């Protein structure tokens, strides 16, 4: 039954059908076959969307759109380049550093790769970095938008599982920084492969200080938003509102390039993004209800118990499944297809949903740079107008590094659970 449902749903999505339509249609068919009607659909959707946590989605999206439109990216990249550009592979390290900071502003992997890539690719070309190196660094750095808060996919996972958004945000920090450090290390090691690059001169402390001052307002946003959550000053939803206010003040009063027309465009983009996500969430609520009706999670628990599968082995099996799905589906689809089925089993096996959520995000990072449907691969191809083969070749070493990161978080759960517990989330 599990195979038939997943196979049917994946076939629908691979035809190009929108995610919400595929999830909704599959759910309604299941409900008609089992209950003979779809009378419970409206109540199910209302119960899922009648949730105050959902207000965090449009607010974080608005915050990101404001900061992007204000033009903070160039300042961030210039500051990172001034600090580390003179090192071996310095532009690659600067790109990873910029992606890490921007991920904490945008919450989106595609937006991070697109925005940073537009600035970084011409610079790396100027200093003779080979194309595949440049593409791989940007594709990998962009994936950090999934893991480093305020991550949109983390918010979706929190809403589906009713886990704490604040705990998940904090849980993603250490693994996110760890992955950024691993990427930066490889960027330095691999910089000279296939030809020498032109070394940049050390910018000097005066230039570094000047660039830091220029980018200080962007650099302060993550500490303001996440620091308030960590210190217990406000909730994750309140942090989103604070972030919106901060972004507006910076763009209007500091950068002074954000007018009423920009506000209109930003609001329009936010509404469009939010409406899309809410439609998907409504369909995901129906899907969760449908698989519950046919007792699919209970049957999986019974089968896992009969086989004698340990919680760790169950997580390994799910991660392998998601690794395969990631080659064909994008992140939101994977979260909303698998979580309603897997989550009840996790609860029965006493698997920490925060730990699993971070494992899921790292695995979804892989989905962004694995062919044939890696979104970041196509983003970089579009920016650079490069052959897809070169982009894939540059990204593959980073896919291997992500597997290393996934294994580290699996073997050492405290990498993801220590910080939330230190902040008072959970036991």
Secondary structure, DSSP 8 states (H G I E B T S, - for coil): -HHHHHHHHHHHHHTT--HHHHHHHHHHHHHHHHHSS-TTHHHHHHHHH--GGGHHHHHHHHHHHHHHHHTHHHHHHHHHHHHHTTSTTHHHHHHHHHHHHHHHHH--HHHHHHHHHHHHHHHHHHTT--HHHHHHHHHHHHHHHHHSSS-HHHHHHHHHHT--HHHHHHHHHHHHHHHHHHHHHHHHHHTTTTS---------HHHHHHHHHHHHHHHHHHHHHHHHHHTTSS-HHHHHHHHHHHHHHIIIIII----HHHHHHHHHHHHHHHHHHHHHHHHHHHHHHHHHHTTHHHHHHHHHHHHT--HHHHHHHHHHHHHHHTTTS-HHHHHHHHHHHHHHHHHHTT--HHHHHHHHHHHHHHHHHSTTS-HHHHHHHHHHT--HHHHHHHHHHHHHHHHHHHHHHHH-THHHHHHHHHTT---
